[in-house]
Amino acid sequence: MGIKAENLNYIYGHGTAFEQHALKEVNFEIKDGEFIGLIGHTGSGKSTLIQHLNGLIRATSGAIYYNGKNIYEQGYDMRSLRSHVGLVFQYPEHQLFEMDVFTDVCFGPKNQKLSKEEVENRAKEALVMVGMDESYYKRSPFELSGGQKRRVAIAGVLAMKPEVLILDEPTAGLDPKGRDEILDQIDRLHKEHHITIILVSHSMEDIARYVDRILVMNHGQKVFDDTPKEVFKQYKELEAIGLAAPQITYVVHTLKEQGIPIDDNITTVEEARDEILRLLGK
């Protein structure tokens, strides 16, 4: 059934002179198995919103439903929620602290009070899912590259077998190769294991390439909620709130303005290549 936010409001410093409305009447529903992109300028409410989805922050008013149950109901098991809705913070490698990779990935399922055998099986499975083989198990996390550290951190969340995986800027600070490897791995998790993914990113190219649907935040409000093609059609409105469309969108519109009959729904380089080849009759 997924996640549903209903009239969600959050006020920092509520009732003080420093009161700030971070979320304003936010409503949306995310179904099981969707790949969602969450975008917005700095301070738009993205990070505040995702921390509500696994109960790290409690809304000032409104409700969040996970699989049909209001997480704010008295007696709701927040610990269980955080096992099902995994949150990977920006620069998650800063949370690595164990002596070796395998022990670090075991930490989450160990805290779920599972047997030693189940903990280790989950850790192995999670490391395989992020493309880390046994040669990494006994290595210190601090000896790894940035992209490898990021994978280990994601594996630590996956080992708890979440149904929803929320990633806050998972490619921040990585080189292009590391970025592509992480995003391809996340895409594979979504397709092969049917995990619901919520991806927060500043890269419109990455959002256009991977996600099924985009939520756009601006000053704490949801302003768009649609497919990438429909959202990026509104590129002038996005620019007005400090965002942009993928670069290829601007190229396509420039070609269109010059009289070339190109499809202006294109949002990825691959789509542009195919369309240009079609126009050339190849």
C-alpha positions in Angstrom: 0.0 0.0 0.0 3.0 2.3 0.4 3.3 5.7 2.0 0.7 8.5 2.2 1.2 12.0 3.5 -2.0 13.9 4.4 -2.1 17.6 5.1 1.4 17.5 6.5 2.7 20.6 8.3 6.0 21.1 10.2 7.0 24.2 12.0 10.5 24.6 13.4 10.6 26.5 16.7 6.8 26.2 17.0 5.5 28.8 19.4 8.7 30.8 19.6 10.0 34.0 18.0 12.0 31.8 15.6 9.1 30.0 14.2 9.6 28.7 10.6 7.1 26.9 8.5 9.2 24.1 6.9 6.3 22.0 5.4 2.9 23.4 4.5 -0.1 21.2 3.8 1.9 18.5 1.9 -0.2 15.7 0.3 1.0 12.8 -1.8 0.8 9.0 -2.1 3.7 6.7 -3.0 2.7 3.2 -4.1 4.7 0.0 -3.5 7.5 -0.4 -6.1 7.6 3.2 -7.4 10.8 5.0 -8.1 10.3 8.6 -7.0 12.5 11.6 -7.5 12.3 14.5 -4.9 13.7 17.8 -6.0 13.7 21.4 -4.8 16.2 24.2 -4.1 18.1 24.3 -0.8 15.7 25.0 2.0 12.7 23.8 0.0 11.8 21.2 2.7 13.1 18.1 1.0 15.3 16.8 3.9 12.7 17.7 6.4 10.1 15.8 4.5 12.0 12.6 4.1 12.8 12.5 7.8 9.1 12.5 8.5 8.6 9.4 6.3 10.4 7.1 8.8 9.4 9.0 11.9 12.6 10.8 12.7 10.7 14.0 12.8 7.1 14.2 14.0 4.7 16.5 12.1 3.3 19.6 13.8 -0.1 18.6 12.2 -1.3 16.2 9.6 -0.7 12.4 9.2 1.6 9.9 7.5 0.3 6.5 6.7 2.5 3.5 6.1 0.7 0.5 4.6 -2.6 2.1 5.6 -1.7 2.8 9.3 -1.2 6.2 10.8 2.3 6.3 12.2 1.2 8.9 14.8 -1.4 6.6 16.4 -0.7 5.8 20.0 1.3 2.6 20.4 2.6 2.6 16.8 5.9 0.8 16.6 8.4 3.4 15.2 11.3 0.9 15.6 9.6 -1.4 13.2 8.8 1.5 10.8 12.5 2.4 10.6 13.3 -1.2 9.6 10.8 -1.1 6.8 11.6 2.5 5.6 15.3 2.8 5.4 16.9 6.3 5.2 20.4 6.8 3.8 21.6 10.3 4.7 23.8 12.5 2.5 27.5 11.4 3.0 26.4 8.2 4.7 30.0 7.0 4.9 30.4 9.4 7.8 28.2 6.9 9.7 30.7 4.0 9.1 32.4 3.2 12.4 33.2 -0.5 12.7 36.6 -2.1 12.2 35.7 -3.9 9.0 33.1 -3.8 6.2 31.2 -6.9 7.2 30.9 -6.0 10.8 29.6 -2.6 9.8 26.9 -4.0 7.6 25.9 -6.5 10.4 25.2 -3.6 12.8 21.6 -2.8 11.7 20.2 -6.4 11.6 22.0 -7.2 14.8 20.0 -4.5 16.5 16.8 -6.1 15.1 17.6 -8.9 17.6 18.1 -11.5 14.9 20.1 -14.7 15.2 23.8 -14.5 14.4 23.3 -16.7 11.4 20.4 -14.5 10.1 22.4 -11.3 10.7 25.4 -12.7 8.7 23.2 -14.0 5.9 21.5 -10.6 5.6 24.9 -8.8 5.6 26.2 -11.0 2.8 23.1 -10.6 0.8 23.1 -6.8 1.1 26.8 -6.6 0.1 26.1 -8.7 -3.0 23.2 -6.4 -3.8 25.5 -3.4 -3.9 28.2 -5.2 -5.8 30.7 -5.8 -3.0 32.2 -9.3 -3.0 34.0 -11.3 -0.1 37.3 -9.6 -0.9 36.0 -6.5 0.9 34.5 -8.1 4.0 37.6 -7.8 6.3 38.8 -4.5 4.9 38.5 -1.3 6.9 35.7 0.9 5.6 38.1 3.8 5.8 40.5 2.3 3.2 37.8 2.3 0.5 37.1 4.8 -2.2 34.3 7.3 -1.8 31.9 5.2 -4.0 32.8 2.0 -2.2 32.1 3.6 1.2 28.8 4.8 -0.1 27.9 1.2 -1.2 28.8 -0.2 2.2 26.6 2.4 3.9 23.7 1.6 1.6 24.3 -2.1 2.3 24.0 -1.4 6.0 20.5 -0.2 5.4 19.6 -2.9 2.9 20.6 -5.6 5.5 17.6 -4.6 7.5 15.4 -5.6 4.5 13.5 -2.3 4.0 10.5 -2.2 1.7 11.2 1.5 1.1 14.7 3.0 0.6 15.1 6.8 0.8 18.4 8.2 -0.4 19.4 11.8 0.3 21.8 12.9 -2.5 23.5 9.5 -2.6 26.0 10.7 -5.3 27.1 13.9 -3.5 30.9 14.4 -3.8 31.5 11.4 -6.1 33.3 11.5 -9.4 31.2 10.8 -12.6 32.2 7.1 -12.6 31.3 6.6 -8.9 28.0 8.5 -9.4 27.0 6.3 -12.3 27.9 3.1 -10.4 25.8 4.1 -7.4 22.8 5.1 -9.4 22.9 2.0 -11.6 23.1 -0.1 -8.5 20.1 1.7 -7.0 18.2 1.2 -10.3 19.0 -2.5 -10.2 17.7 -2.8 -6.7 14.5 -1.2 -7.7 14.0 -3.4 -10.8 15.3 -6.8 -9.4 14.0 -6.6 -5.8 11.0 -4.3 -6.3 12.1 -1.9 -3.5 10.3 1.4 -3.4 13.0 4.1 -4.0 12.8 7.8 -3.0 15.7 9.6 -4.5 16.6 13.2 -3.4 18.9 14.8 -6.0 20.0 18.1 -7.4 20.9 16.5 -10.7 18.0 16.9 -13.2 19.8 14.5 -15.6 19.9 11.7 -13.0 16.2 12.3 -12.1 15.2 12.2 -15.7 17.1 9.1 -16.4 16.0 6.9 -13.5 12.7 7.9 -11.8 9.1 7.2 -12.7 7.6 10.3 -11.0 8.9 13.6 -9.6 7.7 15.5 -6.5 8.9 19.1 -6.6 9.1 21.1 -3.3 9.3 24.9 -3.0 9.3 26.8 0.3 7.8 23.8 2.1 5.0 23.2 -0.4 4.6 20.5 -3.1 4.3 22.4 -6.4 4.5 19.5 -8.9 3.8 15.8 -8.8 4.0 14.1 -12.2 6.1 12.1 -14.6 9.6 13.5 -15.6 8.3 14.4 -19.0 5.3 16.4 -17.7 7.4 18.1 -14.9 10.2 19.1 -17.2 7.8 20.6 -19.8 7.3 23.3 -17.1 11.0 24.2 -17.2 10.3 27.9 -17.1 8.2 27.5 -14.0 11.0 25.4 -12.5 13.5 28.2 -13.3 11.3 30.6 -11.4 11.7 28.6 -8.2 15.5 28.1 -8.6 15.5 24.8 -10.5 16.1 23.7 -14.1 15.3 21.0 -16.5 18.0 18.5 -17.8 20.4 20.3 -20.2 19.1 18.2 -23.1 15.7 19.8 -22.6 17.1 23.2 -23.5 19.0 21.8 -26.5 15.8 20.2 -27.8 13.7 23.4 -27.4 16.4 25.4 -29.2 16.3 23.0 -32.1 12.5 23.3 -32.1 12.7 27.1 -32.2 14.9 26.8 -35.2 12.3 24.9 -37.1 13.6 21.3 -36.6 10.6 19.1 -36.1 12.0 17.3 -33.0 9.9 15.8 -30.3 10.0 18.3 -27.4 9.1 15.7 -24.8 12.7 14.4 -24.7 14.4 14.4 -21.3 17.4 12.2 -21.7 20.5 12.1 -24.0 19.5 8.6 -25.2 16.1 9.8 -26.3 17.6 12.7 -28.1 20.1 10.4 -29.9 17.2 8.1 -31.0 15.1 11.1 -32.2 17.9 12.7 -34.2 18.7 9.4 -35.9 15.0 9.1 -36.7 14.9 12.5 -38.2 18.0 11.7 -40.3 16.3 8.5 -41.5 18.8 6.1 -40.0 
